[in-house]
Amino acid sequence: MITIAILATLIGPLYSANVICTDYGKDLGGGDGIAGYYVRPVPQECTLSNTGFRAIFRVKGGMGPQCKRGYRPFGTSCYREAFRSDTPFPRAEQTCNADGAHIWMPNDRTQLDWVRNNIMTNNRDYYLGIFCARNPTQDISQMFTLSGEDMRVIAPKLNARVNRNVDRQSNPVVTMHSRDANRRYNWDVKFNNWPVVCEAPQ
């Protein structure tokens, strides 16, 4: 009995040290910078039905506080307008990837407004970094992003809406209008060709 009591005394603290309690969703996976990337990756079944495009690229590291040429810093990320003309979604994302970036997905309203006012030059729709939902939905918290950021964390900070269902293949992408104030937080599902903003962690 003495031996058992001694073992319990020694093992108990070791066991309890590995039990971590968190308030899930608070400051996890939805903040600026690379720390929030790939915590909720795009599922493998998400593809563009007409091209077979899948979201497999991963950023290896940040650009640094000065950002690359052509990018502007805000918060802990770097931004540039990649295309001023209409561009297919796969090509736009691959162009961002070449810089170590993804198509931009706003983390909150402050960031969204800064990008609209300082980066976007077109008076038109822009692709956002949303790509796919497992089941058809207009609830952005159930959608995935190219950067793997957790929309369940981001959605309450944006309080934005999508006007049609996003799904896995036919309508997996979302657009936001750069100038129309009524569409700042009311987004559309338009799978055509649109300009984009690239975002990279510092």
N, C-alpha and C positions, 0 to 999 in steps of 0.2 A: 504493500500500500504506500509506503514511503517513497519507493522508486517511482510509482505511477504519479504521485503528487509532484515529485521533482520534474518529471518529464512534462507534465501539464503546465507547470510554471515556465519551463523553457520554451515549449512549442507554442503556447498561447500567443505571446507577443509577436512571434515570427509570422504566424498565420494572420493575425489581425492587421499586421503592417501591410499586407497585400490586398486588403479590402478597401477600395476607394469609392467614396460616395460623391456623386456630382449632381448638380442641378442641371440636367441635360437641356441644351438649347440656350443656356446663358453664356454669351461670349464664346461660343464654340462653333467653328466651321462657317461663320458668316461675317467675319471681319475683313478689313483690308489686309493685303499682303499674302505671302505664300503660306503662312501658318494655317489659313482656312481652306487651302486647296486640297482637293481629292479626298475629303472626308466622307463625301457621298457621291461616288463616281457614277457616271452614266452607265446604266445596265447594258450588257452585251447585246440584248435583243433590240436595242434602239438603233435603227439604221434609216437612211433616206431611201425610200422605196425606188426612186428613179436612178440613183447613182450608187447605192450601196455604201455611202459614206458612214463611218463610225467614229465616235469620239475617243480616240486612243492616245493622242499626244499628251505628254506631261512635261510641264516646265521643270527644268533641272535646278535652276537657281535664279536669284533676282538680278536686276539690272544695276543695282546700287543707287545711292541717293541722288546722283546726277542724271540718271536715266540715259538711254541711248539717244543718239542724234535723231531729232524729229519727234521725240516723246516729251511730254510735259509732266512734271511731278504734281501729285496731289495726294495728301495723306501718306500712305506707304506704298503707293502704286504709281505706275507711269502710263501715260495715255497718248495715243495719236489717232488721227483719222486715217484709216488705211486706204479707203477708196472714196472718191467723190462721185463716182459713177456707179451704175447698177452692177452688182457682182453676185454670182451664184454663192450660196452659203458655203459649200465645201471649199471653194477657192478662197473665199474671204478668211475662213478659219485657218487654212493652210498658210496663207500669207502672214497672218498674225503669229502662227506657230514658228515661222522662220525667224522671227524676232525674239522667240522665247515668250510668247504672249498668247492670249486667247481673245476671242470676241468678248467685248466688255459686257459684264452683268453687274448692274448697280447693287451696292450693298445696303444703301439707305438713301433717303431723299436728299440729303445734303450733297452726297457724291453725285447723284443723278443730276441735280440742278447745276452743279459745277461743270460736269461734262457737257451738258446741253449748252451752257453759256460760253464755254471756253474751247471746246474741241469740235463740236459738230458745226459744219459750215453750210450744209444743205438744208433747205426747207422742205423736208420730206421724211419718209419712214427710214429707220435704221434697224438692222438686225440687232437683237440682244443676244446674250450668251446662253439663253435657255435652249436646251435640246432634249426633248422627249419627256413624256410621262408614261408610266407603266400602263395606266388605264386612262381613257379619255376623261379629261377634267379641265375646268376653268380655274381651279384652285392652284395658285402658283406655288404654294407650299409643298405640293405633291409633284412638282416638276424637278428636272435635273438641269445642271449647268455644265458647260464644256470644261470649266475649271474645277468641277467637283465640289463647289461650295454648297453648303447645306441650305436649301431654300426654306426648310422648316424654321431656320433661324432668321433668315433674311426677310421672309414674307411679312412678318409683323412690323418690321421697320419701314417697309416700303408702302404697305397698305395699297397695293396696286391690284388691278383687275385685268383679266383677259376676256375678250368678248366672244370667243369661241373655244371649243375644246381643243386642247393639245393632246396628241397621242404618240404612239411609238414610231410610226412610219409615214403616214400620209400627211399629217400636219404637226410636225414636231418642233417647229420654230416660231418665234414671236418677234414682232416689231413694235417700235415706239416712234411716234412722230417727234421730230426735233423742235418744232416751233409751236404747234397747236397746243395751247394750254389745256384744252379739254381732253387731250389724249396723252398728257404727261404721265398720268397714272392709270390710264385706260388703254391697254395695249391690244394689238390685233394679231391675228394669225394669218400671215400672208407669205406663202411660200413662192415668192417670185425672185427677183434680183434686187438687192438693196445695198447701199453703202454700210460701212461698219466702223466702229471704233475698236482699236486693239488696246488691251489692258495687260500690263505685266507687273509683277511684284518688284519692288525695289531691292 
